[in-house]
Amino acid sequence: MSVPASSAPAHSATPAPKSMEPIDFRTSPERYRHWRLRVEPPLAYLTLDVAEDGGLRDTYTLKQNSYDLAVDIELYDATQRLRFEHPEVKAVVIDSGKGRVFCAGANIQMLGQSGHEHKVNFCKFTNETRLAIEDASAGSAQRYLCAVSGTAAGGGYELALATDWIVLADDGNSAISLPEVPLLGVLPGTGGLTRLVDKRKVRRDRADVFCTVEEGIKGQRALEWNLVDELASRTRFDQAVKARALELAATSDRPGAGAHGVALDSLEREATASGLVYPHLRVDFDRELGVARLQIQGPDRDPPGDVEAMTAEGARFWPLALARALDDAILHLRVNETRLGLLVFTSAGDLERVAAHDTFLERNAGHWLTREILLYWKRVLKRVDLSARTLFALVEPGSCFAGLVAELVFAADRAYMLDGELEGNPHPAPRLRLSALNFGTLPMGNGLSRLETRFLGEPARYAAARERVGEELDAEAADAAGLVTGIMDEIDWEDEIRIALEERASFSADSLTGLEANLRFAGPETMETKIFGRLSAWQNWIFQRPNAVGAEGALKRYGTGLRPAFDPQRV
């Protein structure tokens, strides 16, 4: 449950992890070191008050309310809890606990010291968290407002850009800026450029000026350029923020007072040197081949009889419990197992029970908790899409790839299905089953369902697949419908799968990352695909250039008093 500011000091927690310890994305409000969460229905306040000595690593200090991954892990947790634990909260105010600074953005010492993989994964997770805030507003009707008092620089302003409304203190000192180009030789890494021109529709020439002015822009000019939505004097700042937040809350259809939330209890996970085990997910590491095998485990009971019973099950409700496990596993693999480049999805369980849970979710889609669970699945599947990993799916005897779980088959770069039974395996030949959830409820970043993306050039086949919702498709039917890459009989299965995995492992990891990212997102470009495709690709490249990370680069020389030495050659 959330902890009011008055009952839990912001900086009380265990010491920061040592540099070589695995990164753990699991946390809870009583362990926060950087955020305070205060709930005053219909509003909630998320206050950024960073502990300088509370970074993920102990080799830098988080001055000026700057952040690293540890700060964003807490923010992600808080936004999740506000959605699930607090249906009575209709609007959230993000503000600062430090008087003269809102947020100085990503910590420069951290960026200068981090390896390339960590910088990229940090930016990716931060982007996903900002997009989750926008999803809370668009999907859950939990609106966000940012109260900027003091300096909001770089990632600090990018956090503000992710909200619905920005109030800037009009005091002659408070300013917003994206100073990465003139100051650091890099780009705003969490969607700032795209949100300026796509979301806020800032004029391109003004955006160019803004992004090259190190000191930023204040007051009336920031308002006129549409960089903020409202100005308020220091004397009436708090009142103006609350009044605007209440107006935003009035537009929400969340249930409000009287609704019972679902506590996101501590996520059960057993971690060993060879894998991870959750109640409904098992992950096995094959370090020699560079493979992580993720086995989805189907529900061990039928769905509840009604939404009240679902709410009573809380975080143990199978679709929610599985989403939390898969979310945590993907994040763990990203940052702690960077050499496991191939994720192989399998499943085991009762196909009918999985389909019954799908039917329950479809039937009760109007309930606030069901809506949150489906929106969570949408975000988790997007995280799978965006992981720089090869994705394979294997549909074998005993599989339960139906509806929600079948999305992993359609997310895969390749999906193989056994045609028939396996000798010695007690389960019958596998089946694949579609549900209404596969046709628009869980879109990719391009705004299309995975099947719609799959059949972008074959709309008739997409329509035909929709007509087969509810059918149990054997291998030949699934292959004919275009739902799998290939089918094999018992004679070929083991050898062909082994060869496919070994072949993939033999390719360059760099070229595979580029190949997969280019092939997965066919169709229209959206703000989200621009952020992860165009912006992230450029930032990824810039992060490796000497102008940024060389011995005389901007990130290395920042804070030393020495000016960076830039190579002027254009590439």
C-alpha positions as CSV (number, residue, x, y, z in Angstrom):
1,M,0.0,0.0,0.0
2,S,1.1,3.6,-0.5
3,V,2.9,5.4,2.2
4,P,2.0,9.1,3.0
5,A,4.9,11.5,3.2
6,S,4.2,12.0,6.9
7,S,4.7,8.4,7.8
8,A,7.8,7.4,5.8
9,P,10.9,9.5,5.4
10,A,12.0,9.7,1.8
11,H,15.5,8.6,2.4
12,S,15.1,5.6,4.7
13,A,16.0,2.3,3.0
14,T,18.8,-0.2,2.7
15,P,22.2,1.0,1.5
16,A,22.7,1.4,-2.3
17,P,23.7,-1.8,-4.0
18,K,27.4,-2.4,-4.7
19,S,28.6,-2.0,-8.2
20,M,28.6,-5.7,-9.2
21,E,25.3,-6.8,-7.7
22,P,22.4,-7.7,-10.1
23,I,19.9,-4.9,-10.6
24,D,16.5,-5.7,-9.0
25,F,13.4,-4.0,-10.4
26,R,11.3,-5.0,-7.4
27,T,10.6,-2.4,-4.8
28,S,7.7,-0.8,-2.8
29,P,6.9,2.6,-1.3
30,E,8.3,1.8,2.2
31,R,11.7,1.2,0.4
32,Y,11.7,4.3,-1.7
33,R,14.7,6.6,-1.3
34,H,13.9,9.1,-4.0
35,W,10.1,9.5,-4.3
36,R,7.4,10.3,-1.8
37,L,3.9,9.2,-2.5
38,R,0.9,11.0,-0.9
39,V,-2.7,10.1,-1.7
40,E,-5.4,12.7,-1.1
41,P,-8.3,11.4,-3.2
42,P,-9.1,12.2,-6.0
43,L,-5.5,13.4,-6.2
44,A,-2.1,11.8,-5.5
45,Y,1.2,13.6,-5.2
46,L,4.5,12.1,-6.4
47,T,7.3,14.2,-5.0
48,L,10.9,13.8,-6.4
49,D,13.4,14.2,-3.6
50,V,16.5,12.3,-4.6
51,A,18.9,11.0,-2.0
52,E,22.3,11.9,-3.3
53,D,23.9,8.8,-1.9
54,G,21.1,6.5,-3.1
55,G,22.2,5.8,-6.6
56,L,22.2,2.3,-8.1
57,R,26.0,2.3,-7.9
58,D,28.3,3.9,-5.3
59,T,30.6,5.6,-7.7
60,Y,28.6,8.8,-8.2
61,T,26.3,11.1,-6.3
62,L,22.8,12.2,-7.5
63,K,23.1,15.9,-7.1
64,Q,20.4,18.5,-8.1
65,N,17.6,15.9,-8.1
66,S,19.3,14.1,-11.0
67,Y,18.4,10.5,-11.5
68,D,19.7,7.1,-12.5
69,L,18.0,3.8,-13.0
70,A,17.3,3.4,-9.2
71,V,15.2,6.6,-9.3
72,D,13.2,5.4,-12.3
73,I,12.7,2.0,-10.9
74,E,10.8,3.6,-8.0
75,L,8.9,5.9,-10.4
76,Y,7.8,2.9,-12.4
77,D,6.7,1.1,-9.3
78,A,4.7,4.1,-8.1
79,T,2.9,4.5,-11.3
80,Q,1.9,0.9,-11.3
81,R,0.6,1.1,-7.7
82,L,-1.4,4.2,-8.4
83,R,-3.2,2.3,-11.2
84,F,-3.9,-0.9,-9.4
85,E,-3.9,0.0,-5.7
86,H,-5.7,3.4,-6.0
87,P,-8.8,3.4,-8.2
88,E,-9.9,6.4,-6.2
89,V,-7.0,8.5,-7.6
90,K,-8.1,10.3,-10.8
91,A,-5.1,12.7,-11.2
92,V,-1.5,12.6,-10.2
93,V,0.7,15.6,-9.5
94,I,4.5,15.2,-10.0
95,D,6.5,17.8,-8.1
96,S,9.8,18.4,-6.5
97,G,10.9,18.2,-2.8
98,K,13.8,20.5,-3.4
99,G,13.3,24.2,-3.4
100,R,15.4,25.5,-6.3
101,V,15.4,22.6,-8.7
102,F,12.7,20.4,-10.1
103,C,15.0,17.8,-11.8
104,A,18.4,18.1,-13.4
105,G,17.8,15.1,-15.6
106,A,19.9,12.0,-15.9
107,N,23.0,12.0,-13.8
108,I,26.0,12.9,-15.9
109,Q,28.6,11.1,-13.8
110,M,26.5,7.9,-14.1
111,L,26.3,8.3,-17.9
112,G,30.0,9.0,-18.1
113,Q,30.9,5.9,-16.1
114,S,28.4,3.5,-17.5
115,G,29.1,1.0,-20.2
116,H,27.3,1.3,-23.5
117,E,24.8,-1.5,-22.7
118,H,23.8,0.1,-19.4
119,K,23.3,3.5,-21.0
120,V,21.1,2.1,-23.7
121,N,19.0,-0.1,-21.3
122,F,18.7,2.9,-18.9
123,C,17.3,5.1,-21.7
124,K,15.0,2.3,-22.9
125,F,13.5,1.7,-19.5
126,T,13.1,5.4,-18.9
127,N,11.3,5.8,-22.2
128,E,9.0,3.0,-21.3
129,T,8.2,4.5,-18.0
130,R,7.4,7.9,-19.6
131,L,5.1,6.1,-22.1
132,A,3.4,4.3,-19.2
133,I,2.5,7.6,-17.7
134,E,0.9,8.6,-21.0
135,D,-0.8,5.3,-21.2
136,A,-2.2,5.9,-17.7
137,S,-3.9,9.0,-18.9
138,A,-5.1,7.7,-22.3
139,G,-6.0,4.2,-21.2
140,S,-6.8,4.4,-17.5
141,A,-8.0,8.0,-17.4
142,Q,-5.6,8.6,-14.5
143,R,-4.4,12.1,-15.6
144,Y,-0.9,13.5,-14.8
145,L,0.1,17.1,-14.1
146,C,3.7,18.3,-13.6
147,A,4.4,21.2,-11.3
148,V,7.8,22.7,-12.3
149,S,9.2,25.0,-9.7
150,G,12.9,25.5,-10.2
151,T,15.1,24.2,-13.0
152,A,13.8,21.3,-15.2
153,A,16.7,20.3,-17.4
154,G,17.1,17.5,-19.8
155,G,15.3,14.4,-18.5
156,G,13.6,16.5,-15.9
157,Y,11.8,18.4,-18.6
158,E,11.2,15.2,-20.6
159,L,9.4,13.8,-17.5
160,A,7.2,16.9,-17.6
161,L,6.6,16.4,-21.3
162,A,5.1,13.0,-20.6
163,T,2.3,14.5,-18.5
164,D,-1.0,16.0,-19.6
165,W,-0.4,19.5,-18.2
166,I,2.7,21.5,-17.2
167,V,2.5,24.4,-14.7
168,L,5.7,26.5,-14.6
169,A,6.5,28.8,-11.7
170,D,6.7,32.3,-13.0
171,D,9.4,33.6,-10.7
172,G,12.3,34.7,-12.8
173,N,14.3,31.6,-11.9
174,S,12.3,28.6,-12.9
175,A,13.3,27.4,-16.3
176,I,13.0,24.4,-18.7
177,S,15.7,23.2,-21.0
178,L,17.0,20.4,-23.2
179,P,20.7,21.2,-23.0
180,E,22.1,17.9,-24.2
181,V,23.4,19.1,-27.5
182,P,25.3,22.2,-26.4
183,L,26.3,20.8,-23.0
184,L,26.9,17.1,-23.3
185,G,27.3,16.2,-27.0
186,V,24.3,13.8,-26.9
187,L,20.6,14.0,-27.4
188,P,17.6,14.2,-25.0
189,G,17.3,10.4,-24.6
190,T,13.7,9.9,-23.4
191,G,11.5,11.3,-26.1
192,G,12.0,15.0,-25.6
193,L,12.6,15.9,-29.2
194,T,9.7,13.9,-30.5
195,R,7.3,15.1,-27.9
196,L,8.2,18.7,-28.6
197,V,7.1,18.6,-32.2
198,D,4.7,15.6,-32.4
199,K,2.9,15.9,-29.1
200,R,3.1,19.6,-28.2
201,K,3.3,20.8,-31.8
202,V,6.1,23.2,-31.1
203,R,7.2,25.0,-34.2
204,R,10.3,23.3,-35.6
205,D,12.4,26.5,-35.7
206,R,11.5,27.3,-32.1
207,A,12.3,23.8,-31.1
208,D,15.7,24.1,-32.7
209,V,16.5,27.3,-30.8
210,F,15.2,25.7,-27.5
211,C,17.3,22.6,-27.9
212,T,20.5,24.6,-28.4
213,V,20.1,27.1,-25.6
214,E,22.0,25.7,-22.6
215,E,20.3,28.0,-20.1
216,G,16.8,27.2,-21.2
217,I,13.6,29.3,-21.4
218,K,11.5,30.9,-18.7
219,G,8.1,32.4,-18.1
220,Q,6.0,34.0,-20.8
221,R,8.3,32.9,-23.6
222,A,8.0,29.2,-22.5
223,L,4.2,29.7,-22.5
224,E,4.0,31.4,-25.9
225,W,6.1,28.7,-27.5
226,N,3.8,26.0,-26.0
227,L,6.7,24.5,-24.0
228,V,4.4,24.7,-20.9
229,D,0.6,25.0,-20.4
230,E,0.3,27.4,-17.6
231,L,2.3,30.0,-15.5
232,A,1.7,30.6,-11.8
233,S,3.4,33.0,-9.4
234,R,5.2,31.6,-6.4
235,T,2.5,33.0,-4.1
236,R,-0.3,31.1,-5.8
237,F,1.7,28.2,-7.3
238,D,0.4,25.4,-5.0
239,Q,-3.2,26.6,-5.3
240,A,-3.0,26.8,-9.1
241,V,-1.5,23.3,-9.3
242,K,-4.3,21.8,-7.1
243,A,-7.0,23.6,-9.0
244,R,-5.8,22.4,-12.4
245,A,-5.3,18.9,-11.0
246,L,-8.9,18.8,-9.8
247,E,-10.1,19.9,-13.2
248,L,-8.1,17.0,-14.8
249,A,-9.6,14.6,-12.2
250,A,-13.1,15.7,-13.2
251,T,-12.5,14.4,-16.7
252,S,-11.6,10.8,-15.4
253,D,-14.0,7.9,-15.4
254,R,-12.0,6.0,-12.7
255,P,-14.4,4.6,-10.1
256,G,-13.3,7.0,-7.3
257,A,-14.1,6.8,-3.6
258,G,-15.5,3.4,-2.5
259,A,-13.6,1.3,-5.0
260,H,-11.3,-1.3,-3.6
261,G,-7.8,-1.5,-5.1
262,V,-5.5,-4.5,-5.5
263,A,-2.3,-4.6,-3.5
264,L,0.7,-5.4,-5.6
265,D,2.3,-7.7,-3.0
266,S,6.0,-8.5,-3.1
267,L,6.6,-10.5,-6.3
268,E,7.7,-14.0,-5.6
269,R,10.9,-15.0,-7.4
270,E,13.6,-17.6,-6.8
271,A,16.8,-16.6,-8.5
272,T,19.6,-19.1,-9.1
273,A,22.7,-19.2,-11.2
274,S,20.8,-21.1,-13.9
275,G,17.5,-19.2,-14.0
276,L,14.5,-17.6,-12.4
277,V,11.3,-19.3,-11.0
278,Y,8.0,-17.5,-10.5
279,P,4.6,-19.0,-9.6
280,H,3.5,-19.0,-13.3
281,L,6.8,-18.6,-15.2
282,R,10.1,-20.5,-15.3
283,V,13.2,-19.1,-17.0
284,D,16.2,-21.4,-17.7
285,F,19.5,-20.0,-18.8
286,D,21.7,-21.8,-21.4
287,R,24.8,-19.7,-21.1
288,E,26.8,-21.9,-23.5
289,L,24.4,-21.3,-26.3
290,G,23.3,-17.9,-25.2
291,V,19.6,-18.8,-24.8
292,A,17.0,-18.1,-22.1
293,R,14.0,-20.4,-22.2
294,L,10.8,-18.9,-20.8
295,Q,8.0,-21.4,-20.0
296,I,4.6,-19.8,-19.4
297,Q,2.6,-21.9,-17.0
298,G,-1.1,-21.8,-17.4
299,P,-3.7,-21.3,-14.6
300,D,-4.2,-24.1,-12.1
301,R,-7.9,-23.1,-11.6
302,D,-10.9,-21.8,-13.5
303,P,-11.4,-18.1,-13.7
304,P,-13.4,-16.5,-10.9
305,G,-17.2,-16.3,-11.1
306,D,-17.4,-12.5,-11.2
307,V,-15.4,-9.3,-10.9
308,E,-15.8,-9.2,-7.1
309,A,-14.1,-12.6,-6.8
310,M,-11.4,-11.4,-9.2
311,T,-10.7,-8.4,-7.0
312,A,-10.6,-10.7,-4.0
313,E,-7.9,-12.8,-5.7
314,G,-6.0,-9.6,-6.2
315,A,-2.4,-9.9,-7.4
316,R,-2.9,-13.8,-7.4
317,F,-5.3,-13.6,-10.3
318,W,-3.5,-15.6,-12.9
319,P,-3.4,-13.0,-15.8
320,L,-2.1,-10.3,-13.4
321,A,0.3,-12.6,-11.6
322,L,1.7,-13.8,-15.0
323,A,2.0,-10.2,-16.4
324,R,4.0,-9.2,-13.3
325,A,6.3,-12.2,-13.6
326,L,6.9,-11.7,-17.3
327,D,7.6,-8.0,-16.8
328,D,10.2,-8.6,-14.1
329,A,11.8,-11.4,-16.1
330,I,12.2,-9.4,-19.3
331,L,13.7,-6.5,-17.3
332,H,16.1,-8.8,-15.4
333,L,17.3,-10.4,-18.7
334,R,17.8,-7.0,-20.3
335,V,20.2,-5.6,-17.7
336,N,21.7,-8.6,-15.9
337,E,22.0,-11.2,-18.7
338,T,23.1,-9.3,-21.7
339,R,24.8,-12.3,-23.3
340,L,21.6,-14.3,-23.5
341,G,20.6,-13.0,-26.9
342,L,17.8,-15.5,-27.8
343,L,14.6,-15.8,-25.8
344,V,12.6,-19.0,-26.5
345,F,9.0,-18.9,-25.4
346,T,7.2,-22.2,-24.5
347,S,4.1,-22.8,-22.5
348,A,2.5,-25.6,-20.4
349,G,-1.0,-25.9,-19.1
350,D,-4.7,-26.4,-19.9
351,L,-5.6,-24.6,-23.1
352,E,-9.2,-24.5,-22.1
353,R,-8.5,-22.8,-18.8
354,V,-6.4,-20.1,-20.6
355,A,-9.2,-19.6,-23.1
356,A,-11.7,-19.3,-20.2
357,H,-9.6,-16.6,-18.6
358,D,-9.6,-14.8,-21.9
359,T,-13.4,-15.0,-22.1
360,F,-13.6,-13.7,-18.6
361,L,-11.5,-10.7,-19.4
362,E,-13.4,-10.0,-22.6
363,R,-16.8,-10.3,-20.8
364,N,-15.7,-7.9,-18.1
365,A,-13.6,-5.5,-20.1
366,G,-15.6,-2.5,-18.8
367,H,-14.5,-3.1,-15.1
368,W,-11.7,-0.8,-14.0
369,L,-9.4,-3.7,-12.8
370,T,-9.9,-5.8,-15.9
371,R,-9.1,-2.7,-17.9
372,E,-5.9,-2.2,-15.9
373,I,-4.8,-5.9,-16.4
374,L,-5.3,-5.7,-20.2
375,L,-3.4,-2.4,-20.4
376,Y,-0.6,-4.0,-18.3
377,W,-0.4,-6.9,-20.7
378,K,-0.3,-4.4,-23.6
379,R,2.7,-2.7,-21.9
380,V,4.5,-5.9,-21.0
381,L,4.2,-7.3,-24.6
382,K,5.5,-4.0,-25.9
383,R,8.5,-4.5,-23.6
384,V,9.0,-7.9,-25.1
385,D,8.8,-6.4,-28.6
386,L,11.4,-3.7,-27.7
387,S,13.9,-6.1,-26.1
388,A,17.1,-6.3,-28.2
389,R,16.7,-10.1,-28.3
390,T,15.8,-12.7,-30.9
391,L,12.4,-14.1,-30.0
392,F,11.4,-17.7,-30.9
393,A,8.2,-19.5,-29.8
394,L,7.8,-23.3,-29.8
395,V,4.3,-24.8,-29.8
396,E,4.7,-28.3,-28.4
397,P,2.5,-31.0,-26.8
398,G,1.1,-29.6,-23.6
399,S,1.3,-26.0,-24.8
400,C,-1.4,-23.5,-23.8
401,F,-0.9,-20.8,-26.4
402,A,-4.4,-19.3,-26.5
403,G,-5.5,-15.7,-26.8
404,L,-3.4,-13.6,-24.3
405,V,-0.6,-16.1,-24.2
406,A,-0.7,-16.7,-28.0
407,E,0.4,-13.1,-28.4
408,L,4.0,-14.3,-27.6
409,V,3.8,-16.6,-30.6
410,F,2.8,-13.6,-32.8
411,A,5.5,-11.4,-31.2
412,A,8.2,-13.9,-32.1
413,D,10.6,-13.5,-34.9
414,R,9.9,-17.2,-35.7
415,A,7.4,-19.6,-34.3
416,Y,7.5,-23.3,-34.9
417,M,4.8,-25.9,-34.2
418,L,5.0,-29.6,-33.8
419,D,2.8,-31.5,-36.2
420,G,1.5,-34.5,-34.2
421,E,2.6,-36.0,-31.0
422,L,6.0,-36.8,-29.4
423,E,6.9,-40.3,-28.4
424,G,7.0,-40.6,-24.7
425,N,5.1,-37.4,-24.1
426,P,1.8,-37.9,-22.5
427,H,0.2,-34.9,-24.0
428,P,-1.8,-34.9,-27.3
429,A,-0.7,-32.9,-30.4
430,P,-0.5,-29.2,-29.7
431,R,-3.3,-26.7,-30.6
432,L,-3.3,-23.0,-31.1
433,R,-6.3,-20.9,-30.2
434,L,-7.2,-17.3,-31.1
435,S,-9.4,-15.0,-29.0
436,A,-10.9,-11.5,-29.5
437,L,-7.9,-10.2,-27.5
438,N,-5.6,-11.0,-30.5
439,F,-7.4,-8.4,-32.7
440,G,-6.8,-4.9,-31.3
441,T,-6.8,-5.1,-27.5
442,L,-3.0,-5.4,-27.2
443,P,-1.5,-3.2,-29.9
444,M,2.2,-2.8,-30.7
445,G,3.9,0.5,-30.6
446,N,2.8,1.1,-34.2
447,G,-0.9,1.1,-33.1
448,L,-1.6,-2.2,-34.8
449,S,-2.2,-5.7,-33.4
450,R,0.6,-8.2,-33.9
451,L,-1.6,-10.2,-36.3
452,E,-2.5,-7.0,-38.2
453,T,1.2,-6.2,-38.5
454,R,1.9,-9.8,-39.5
455,F,-0.7,-9.6,-42.3
456,L,-0.1,-6.0,-43.4
457,G,0.0,-7.0,-47.0
458,E,-2.7,-9.7,-46.7
459,P,-5.8,-8.1,-45.2
460,A,-8.0,-11.0,-46.4
461,R,-5.9,-13.4,-44.3
462,Y,-6.2,-11.2,-41.3
463,A,-10.0,-11.1,-41.7
464,A,-10.0,-14.9,-42.2
465,A,-8.0,-15.4,-38.9
466,R,-10.6,-13.3,-37.1
467,E,-13.3,-15.7,-38.3
468,R,-11.5,-18.5,-36.5
469,V,-11.6,-17.1,-33.0
470,G,-12.4,-19.8,-30.5
471,E,-11.3,-22.7,-32.8
472,E,-8.5,-25.1,-31.7
473,L,-6.1,-25.1,-34.6
474,D,-3.8,-28.0,-35.1
475,A,-0.4,-27.6,-36.8
476,E,-1.6,-27.8,-40.4
477,A,-4.5,-25.4,-39.8
478,A,-2.2,-22.9,-38.0
479,D,0.3,-23.1,-40.8
480,A,-2.3,-22.7,-43.5
481,A,-3.7,-19.6,-41.6
482,G,-0.2,-18.1,-41.5
483,L,0.0,-18.1,-37.7
484,V,3.4,-19.9,-37.4
485,T,6.6,-19.9,-39.4
486,G,6.8,-23.6,-39.9
487,I,5.6,-27.0,-38.8
488,M,7.6,-30.2,-38.3
489,D,6.8,-33.8,-37.4
490,E,8.3,-35.8,-34.6
491,I,11.2,-37.1,-36.8
492,D,12.5,-33.6,-37.6
493,W,11.5,-31.6,-34.5
494,E,14.4,-32.0,-32.2
495,D,17.1,-31.6,-34.8
496,E,15.5,-28.7,-36.7
497,I,15.0,-26.7,-33.6
498,R,18.5,-27.4,-32.4
499,I,19.9,-26.3,-35.8
500,A,17.7,-23.1,-35.8
501,L,19.0,-22.1,-32.4
502,E,22.6,-22.8,-33.1
503,E,22.4,-20.9,-36.4
504,R,20.9,-17.9,-34.7
505,A,23.6,-18.0,-32.0
506,S,26.3,-17.9,-34.7
507,F,25.3,-14.6,-36.1
508,S,26.5,-11.2,-35.0
509,A,24.5,-9.9,-32.1
510,D,24.8,-6.3,-33.5
511,S,23.4,-7.2,-36.9
512,L,20.6,-9.3,-35.3
513,T,19.5,-6.3,-33.2
514,G,19.3,-4.1,-36.2
515,L,17.6,-6.8,-38.3
516,E,14.9,-7.6,-35.7
517,A,14.2,-4.0,-34.9
518,N,13.7,-3.2,-38.6
519,L,11.4,-6.1,-39.3
520,R,9.1,-6.1,-36.2
521,F,7.4,-2.8,-36.7
522,A,5.9,-2.7,-40.1
523,G,3.1,-0.3,-40.8
524,P,2.5,3.3,-39.7
525,E,5.0,5.4,-37.7
526,T,3.7,6.7,-34.4
527,M,5.2,8.9,-31.7
528,E,6.2,5.7,-29.9
529,T,7.9,4.1,-32.9
530,K,9.8,7.4,-33.5
531,I,11.0,7.5,-29.9
532,F,12.3,3.9,-30.0
533,G,13.3,3.7,-33.6
534,R,14.5,7.1,-34.8
535,L,15.5,8.7,-31.6
536,S,16.9,5.7,-29.8
537,A,18.8,4.5,-32.8
538,W,20.5,7.9,-33.1
539,Q,21.2,8.1,-29.4
540,N,22.6,4.6,-29.4
541,W,25.0,5.6,-32.1
542,I,25.9,9.0,-30.5
543,F,26.6,7.2,-27.2
544,Q,29.5,5.4,-28.9
545,R,31.1,8.4,-30.6
546,P,34.3,10.0,-29.3
547,N,32.6,13.4,-29.2
548,A,30.4,12.0,-26.3
549,V,32.4,9.3,-24.6
550,G,36.0,9.7,-25.8
551,A,38.7,10.9,-23.5
552,E,38.1,14.5,-24.5
553,G,34.3,13.9,-25.1
554,A,31.6,15.9,-23.4
555,L,30.4,13.2,-21.0
556,K,34.0,12.5,-19.8
557,R,34.9,16.2,-19.4
558,Y,31.7,17.4,-17.8
559,G,32.3,18.9,-14.4
560,T,36.1,19.0,-14.8
561,G,36.3,22.6,-16.0
562,L,37.7,21.5,-19.4
563,R,35.9,22.1,-22.6
564,P,35.2,19.0,-24.7
565,A,37.1,18.7,-27.9
566,F,34.7,17.9,-30.7
567,D,35.7,16.4,-34.1
568,P,33.8,18.5,-36.6
569,Q,33.6,15.8,-39.2
570,R,30.0,15.0,-40.2
571,V,29.0,11.4,-40.8
